Amino acid sequence: MDRNSEIYERVYRALDHGPLKSAFMAKAGPLAERDSLQKIGNLVVRLQSERHRADYLPPNPNMFLESARKLVDQARRAVSEIERLSDDDRIALAALLLFKSRPQ
C-alpha cells in the first residue's frame, strides 16, 4: 500500500493510543497469547510510557540524555518485529488495536 495515500493515512491515524497500553497489558487474549505480538507489546508499552514522560513532565534537558539511543533502538526493534510478523499476525494486531471489543 502506498504510504502517502489518503487511505493509508486514515488507517494509520485511526489507532487510538489511549487503550493501546491496556490492550498489550491484558493477561488474556490474542495479544497475550501470541509470543510475536507480546514481544512487540513489551517494546511499544515502554516506548509509550517514555513518550508520556516527555510530553507531560516539566521540561528537563537531561531527561533522556542517557536513554535516548536505547529508546531509538527499541523503536527500531519494534518496527523490525512488526515487519517479521506473518500476515495472520499482522491482521490480528491491526484488528485488535483498531477495533474495540464489544461485550456479547
ABEGO torsion letter per residue (X at the ends): XBAABAAAAAAAAABBAAAAAAAAABABEAAAABAAAAAAAAAAAAAAAAAAAAAABBBBAAAAAAAAAAAAAAAAAAAAAAAABBAAAAAAAAAAAABBBBBX
